[in-house]
């Protein structure tokens, strides 16, 4: 009697099967995935980004005080001469460029952003464009945008009233009545 020959079951290549050994660097696969996702996004939004023309926005904090708005932008390694700040109406625009440094040797890992950056902010109220100030310290650009006089909060004093009239109005009426000549017919 002969024994039946066993055939190897073909391995299924499903979503749950994982290779025992990575065929290539796993980080390279993530890079491929990100580039595919970027391509999908570009095809959805329209147009392709030209290398060197893409811009990015730096990290920023915006706070509002009674007198002004304060904007802090993280721009490490950027000189103040390389930054352009413009205020047009209620819109604040900060632009510039971080250039790639020349290095000796081979760059094994790069995590710093380079290229043109642009930060735009639409402020919620009118601002005094003449009083805008900017200062750079330890890689943080601080911009102070003062509010216009009409946009500043104003304290309103509440007067006491009796039946819809204020006491001042009642006192004025009483004084006027007392000053009228009293004469009879």
Secondary structure as GFF3:
##gff-version 3
##sequence-region A 1 185
A	DSSP	alpha_helix	26	45	.	.	.	ID=ss1
A	DSSP	beta_strand	55	56	.	.	.	ID=ss2
A	DSSP	beta_strand	60	64	.	.	.	ID=ss3
A	DSSP	beta_strand	68	74	.	.	.	ID=ss4
A	DSSP	three_ten_helix	80	82	.	.	.	ID=ss5
A	DSSP	beta_strand	83	88	.	.	.	ID=ss6
A	DSSP	beta_strand	91	98	.	.	.	ID=ss7
A	DSSP	beta_strand	115	122	.	.	.	ID=ss8
A	DSSP	three_ten_helix	129	131	.	.	.	ID=ss9
A	DSSP	beta_strand	133	137	.	.	.	ID=ss10
A	DSSP	beta_strand	140	146	.	.	.	ID=ss11
A	DSSP	three_ten_helix	149	151	.	.	.	ID=ss12
A	DSSP	beta_strand	161	162	.	.	.	ID=ss13
A	DSSP	beta_strand	165	166	.	.	.	ID=ss14
A	DSSP	alpha_helix	167	179	.	.	.	ID=ss15
###
